[in-house]
Amino acid sequence: MAKLDTDLYKRVRSLGLRKSVARDVAGAARRAGGGKKGPQALRNAVTDLRSLASELEDRAKGGPGQRKAAAKKAAQTRKRKQTKRSQAAKKAAKTRAKAS
């Protein structure tokens, strides 16, 4: 098993991540020292944690519920406008029929 950055491991564990995830992150961080880019495992872990954080923020703000309400409102608006167009077309057809 690779050596871990124990401070990072403890910090990640204290934030509530699973032991296996904390171990992977700490081990990858330990190996990431040299090159321009860190190892792929560390970059993937960071990406996953960022997406998790943004999803949690979205849920805290009521995102899914707000989107559902907005979608319902948009559907009602589309239906109302379609009915209005249909009525206008029927009226125009009736007028054209009278004129002929």
HUKAKA-V542013 format. One record per residue. N is the residue number from 1. PHI is phi in whole degrees, -180 to 180 (* if undefined). Layout:
BEGIN
{{N/PHI} {N/PHI}}
END
This chain:
BEGIN
{{1/*} {2/-71} {3/-72} {4/-106} {5/-83} {6/-65} {7/-63} {8/-65} {9/-58} {10/-64} {11/-64} {12/-65} {13/-64} {14/-68} {15/-82} {16/101} {17/-79} {18/-66} {19/-60} {20/-65} {21/-68} {22/-61} {23/-65} {24/-63} {25/-65} {26/-65} {27/-67} {28/-67} {29/-65} {30/-65} {31/-84} {32/-83} {33/-57} {34/-81} {35/-76} {36/-61} {37/-107} {38/-73} {39/-62} {40/-58} {41/-61} {42/-68} {43/-63} {44/-64} {45/-63} {46/-64} {47/-61} {48/-63} {49/-66} {50/-66} {51/-67} {52/-63} {53/-63} {54/-68} {55/-66} {56/-65} {57/-62} {58/-61} {59/-67} {60/-65} {61/-87} {62/79} {63/-55} {64/-60} {65/-66} {66/-64} {67/-66} {68/-65} {69/-64} {70/-65} {71/-66} {72/-64} {73/-63} {74/-64} {75/-65} {76/-63} {77/-64} {78/-61} {79/-65} {80/-63} {81/-68} {82/-64} {83/-64} {84/-63} {85/-63} {86/-63} {87/-63} {88/-64} {89/-66} {90/-64} {91/-63} {92/-64} {93/-65} {94/-64} {95/-64} {96/-65} {97/-67} {98/-65} {99/-68} {100/-83}}
END
